[in-house]
């Protein structure tokens, strides 16, 4: 159960960071529907573009 909890917390952290950046969707999908890898990609690209 610890691994599942950690995975959910990581996903929620990324979603929170995207919400703070006012990013609510990616390729016409809500960020809540995206898988973890796509969420990481979206956050990384946002950080690169805004650094």
Chimera marker file (.cmm) of the C-alpha trace (Angstrom):
<marker_set name="trace">
<marker id="1" x="0.000" y="0.000" z="0.000" r="1" g="1" b="0" radius="0.5"/>
<marker id="2" x="2.941" y="2.333" z="0.539" r="1" g="1" b="0" radius="0.5"/>
<marker id="3" x="3.932" y="2.293" z="-3.122" r="1" g="1" b="0" radius="0.5"/>
<marker id="4" x="0.421" y="3.071" z="-4.282" r="1" g="1" b="0" radius="0.5"/>
<marker id="5" x="0.141" y="5.946" z="-1.812" r="1" g="1" b="0" radius="0.5"/>
<marker id="6" x="3.468" y="7.364" z="-2.985" r="1" g="1" b="0" radius="0.5"/>
<marker id="7" x="2.427" y="7.135" z="-6.637" r="1" g="1" b="0" radius="0.5"/>
<marker id="8" x="-0.851" y="8.925" z="-5.935" r="1" g="1" b="0" radius="0.5"/>
<marker id="9" x="0.933" y="11.644" z="-3.972" r="1" g="1" b="0" radius="0.5"/>
<marker id="10" x="3.415" y="12.238" z="-6.818" r="1" g="1" b="0" radius="0.5"/>
<marker id="11" x="0.594" y="12.499" z="-9.340" r="1" g="1" b="0" radius="0.5"/>
<marker id="12" x="-1.338" y="14.885" z="-7.099" r="1" g="1" b="0" radius="0.5"/>
<marker id="13" x="1.768" y="17.038" z="-6.601" r="1" g="1" b="0" radius="0.5"/>
<marker id="14" x="2.198" y="17.433" z="-10.357" r="1" g="1" b="0" radius="0.5"/>
<marker id="15" x="-1.492" y="18.240" z="-10.817" r="1" g="1" b="0" radius="0.5"/>
<marker id="16" x="-1.231" y="20.896" z="-8.097" r="1" g="1" b="0" radius="0.5"/>
<marker id="17" x="1.797" y="22.438" z="-9.815" r="1" g="1" b="0" radius="0.5"/>
<marker id="18" x="-0.063" y="22.532" z="-13.132" r="1" g="1" b="0" radius="0.5"/>
<marker id="19" x="-3.099" y="24.129" z="-11.473" r="1" g="1" b="0" radius="0.5"/>
<marker id="20" x="-0.868" y="26.840" z="-9.983" r="1" g="1" b="0" radius="0.5"/>
<marker id="21" x="0.415" y="27.514" z="-13.511" r="1" g="1" b="0" radius="0.5"/>
<marker id="22" x="-3.212" y="27.758" z="-14.741" r="1" g="1" b="0" radius="0.5"/>
<marker id="23" x="-2.826" y="24.681" z="-16.922" r="1" g="1" b="0" radius="0.5"/>
<marker id="24" x="-6.074" y="22.745" z="-16.901" r="1" g="1" b="0" radius="0.5"/>
<marker id="25" x="-5.871" y="20.711" z="-20.077" r="1" g="1" b="0" radius="0.5"/>
<marker id="26" x="-3.448" y="19.251" z="-22.583" r="1" g="1" b="0" radius="0.5"/>
<marker id="27" x="-4.395" y="18.229" z="-26.113" r="1" g="1" b="0" radius="0.5"/>
<marker id="28" x="-8.097" y="18.707" z="-25.329" r="1" g="1" b="0" radius="0.5"/>
<marker id="29" x="-7.929" y="16.433" z="-22.267" r="1" g="1" b="0" radius="0.5"/>
<marker id="30" x="-8.341" y="17.512" z="-18.678" r="1" g="1" b="0" radius="0.5"/>
<marker id="31" x="-5.152" y="17.168" z="-16.624" r="1" g="1" b="0" radius="0.5"/>
<marker id="32" x="-7.141" y="14.878" z="-14.319" r="1" g="1" b="0" radius="0.5"/>
<marker id="33" x="-7.492" y="12.372" z="-17.172" r="1" g="1" b="0" radius="0.5"/>
<marker id="34" x="-3.804" y="12.264" z="-18.071" r="1" g="1" b="0" radius="0.5"/>
<marker id="35" x="-1.444" y="9.492" z="-17.036" r="1" g="1" b="0" radius="0.5"/>
<marker id="36" x="1.580" y="10.177" z="-14.839" r="1" g="1" b="0" radius="0.5"/>
<marker id="37" x="4.117" y="10.221" z="-17.681" r="1" g="1" b="0" radius="0.5"/>
<marker id="38" x="2.106" y="12.760" z="-19.660" r="1" g="1" b="0" radius="0.5"/>
<marker id="39" x="1.643" y="14.934" z="-16.578" r="1" g="1" b="0" radius="0.5"/>
<marker id="40" x="5.410" y="14.928" z="-16.028" r="1" g="1" b="0" radius="0.5"/>
<marker id="41" x="5.945" y="15.874" z="-19.668" r="1" g="1" b="0" radius="0.5"/>
<marker id="42" x="3.475" y="18.771" z="-19.513" r="1" g="1" b="0" radius="0.5"/>
<marker id="43" x="5.003" y="20.135" z="-16.303" r="1" g="1" b="0" radius="0.5"/>
<marker id="44" x="8.534" y="19.785" z="-17.631" r="1" g="1" b="0" radius="0.5"/>
<marker id="45" x="7.698" y="21.562" z="-20.878" r="1" g="1" b="0" radius="0.5"/>
<marker id="46" x="5.983" y="24.350" z="-18.960" r="1" g="1" b="0" radius="0.5"/>
<marker id="47" x="9.051" y="24.814" z="-16.753" r="1" g="1" b="0" radius="0.5"/>
<marker id="48" x="11.408" y="24.836" z="-19.746" r="1" g="1" b="0" radius="0.5"/>
<marker id="49" x="9.325" y="27.401" z="-21.601" r="1" g="1" b="0" radius="0.5"/>
<marker id="50" x="9.069" y="29.662" z="-18.557" r="1" g="1" b="0" radius="0.5"/>
<marker id="51" x="12.630" y="29.559" z="-17.304" r="1" g="1" b="0" radius="0.5"/>
<link id1="1" id2="2" r="1" g="1" b="0" radius="0.2"/>
<link id1="2" id2="3" r="1" g="1" b="0" radius="0.2"/>
<link id1="3" id2="4" r="1" g="1" b="0" radius="0.2"/>
<link id1="4" id2="5" r="1" g="1" b="0" radius="0.2"/>
<link id1="5" id2="6" r="1" g="1" b="0" radius="0.2"/>
<link id1="6" id2="7" r="1" g="1" b="0" radius="0.2"/>
<link id1="7" id2="8" r="1" g="1" b="0" radius="0.2"/>
<link id1="8" id2="9" r="1" g="1" b="0" radius="0.2"/>
<link id1="9" id2="10" r="1" g="1" b="0" radius="0.2"/>
<link id1="10" id2="11" r="1" g="1" b="0" radius="0.2"/>
<link id1="11" id2="12" r="1" g="1" b="0" radius="0.2"/>
<link id1="12" id2="13" r="1" g="1" b="0" radius="0.2"/>
<link id1="13" id2="14" r="1" g="1" b="0" radius="0.2"/>
<link id1="14" id2="15" r="1" g="1" b="0" radius="0.2"/>
<link id1="15" id2="16" r="1" g="1" b="0" radius="0.2"/>
<link id1="16" id2="17" r="1" g="1" b="0" radius="0.2"/>
<link id1="17" id2="18" r="1" g="1" b="0" radius="0.2"/>
<link id1="18" id2="19" r="1" g="1" b="0" radius="0.2"/>
<link id1="19" id2="20" r="1" g="1" b="0" radius="0.2"/>
<link id1="20" id2="21" r="1" g="1" b="0" radius="0.2"/>
<link id1="21" id2="22" r="1" g="1" b="0" radius="0.2"/>
<link id1="22" id2="23" r="1" g="1" b="0" radius="0.2"/>
<link id1="23" id2="24" r="1" g="1" b="0" radius="0.2"/>
<link id1="24" id2="25" r="1" g="1" b="0" radius="0.2"/>
<link id1="25" id2="26" r="1" g="1" b="0" radius="0.2"/>
<link id1="26" id2="27" r="1" g="1" b="0" radius="0.2"/>
<link id1="27" id2="28" r="1" g="1" b="0" radius="0.2"/>
<link id1="28" id2="29" r="1" g="1" b="0" radius="0.2"/>
<link id1="29" id2="30" r="1" g="1" b="0" radius="0.2"/>
<link id1="30" id2="31" r="1" g="1" b="0" radius="0.2"/>
<link id1="31" id2="32" r="1" g="1" b="0" radius="0.2"/>
<link id1="32" id2="33" r="1" g="1" b="0" radius="0.2"/>
<link id1="33" id2="34" r="1" g="1" b="0" radius="0.2"/>
<link id1="34" id2="35" r="1" g="1" b="0" radius="0.2"/>
<link id1="35" id2="36" r="1" g="1" b="0" radius="0.2"/>
<link id1="36" id2="37" r="1" g="1" b="0" radius="0.2"/>
<link id1="37" id2="38" r="1" g="1" b="0" radius="0.2"/>
<link id1="38" id2="39" r="1" g="1" b="0" radius="0.2"/>
<link id1="39" id2="40" r="1" g="1" b="0" radius="0.2"/>
<link id1="40" id2="41" r="1" g="1" b="0" radius="0.2"/>
<link id1="41" id2="42" r="1" g="1" b="0" radius="0.2"/>
<link id1="42" id2="43" r="1" g="1" b="0" radius="0.2"/>
<link id1="43" id2="44" r="1" g="1" b="0" radius="0.2"/>
<link id1="44" id2="45" r="1" g="1" b="0" radius="0.2"/>
<link id1="45" id2="46" r="1" g="1" b="0" radius="0.2"/>
<link id1="46" id2="47" r="1" g="1" b="0" radius="0.2"/>
<link id1="47" id2="48" r="1" g="1" b="0" radius="0.2"/>
<link id1="48" id2="49" r="1" g="1" b="0" radius="0.2"/>
<link id1="49" id2="50" r="1" g="1" b="0" radius="0.2"/>
<link id1="50" id2="51" r="1" g="1" b="0" radius="0.2"/>
</marker_set>
